[in-house]
């Protein structure tokens, strides 16, 4: 096996997870899409990805938001 092939197979390119649309993220979070729009405008709460004119959310960012806002009674 040549060195190039070994290097490629040992370090494969990352495979991005499926990104969520604003409607899908809002459904998971049980909030209106307008709330996500407001958060983006104010640059608060939830990171997002801007691809051309599309806005997408990474599932792990949505999950992290849920974790950050979970209240555990003592």
N, C-alpha and C positions, 0 to 999 in steps of 0.2 A: 504494500500500500504506500502510495507516495505521501510526502509530508503535507502537501496542500489538502488532500482529501482527509487526512487524519485531523488536521486543524479544523476544517469545516465541520466534520462530524462531531468533534468534541465541543464545539462552541456554535451550536445552531443559532440562526437568527431568531429573535423573540417573535412569538406568534401573538399578536394583539387579541385580547378578548373582544367579544362582540360589544359594541358601544350601545348605550341606551339613548333613545330619542327623549326629548323633553316630556312627551306624553307618558312614555314608559317609566321614566324616573319619577314623575309626579304620581303615577299610579302606585308605585312601590312605596313612596313616602306618604301617600294618602294626603296630598296637598294639591291645590290647583296649579296648573301650568303657569298661571299668572304670577304665582309666588316665586317659581323658579326664574321667571323673567325679571321680576323685581330684584331677586338676589343677584342675578347677573349684572343688572344695571348698577347696583350698589357695590358690586364686587365683594359679596359676603357669602358665608356659609358653605357653598358647594363648588369645588373646582369643576371646570368644564373644558371641553375641547372645541375649538372653532375651526372648522374645515370648510373653506370657502364661505358660503352663507349658511352652512349647517351648524347646528349646535348639538353636541353629543356629550353624554356623561359616561364615565367609566364606572362599571358596576362596583368596583372596590371603593371608589369615592363615595358612592351612595351608601354602601355598607358601613364605611367609616363614619359618615354623618350620623347614621342610626346609632352606632356605638357611642359616639361622643355625646349624644343627647339622651342616652339611656339613664334614667334615674333609678337607683337601687336603694330602696328604703333600708334604714339601719335597724 
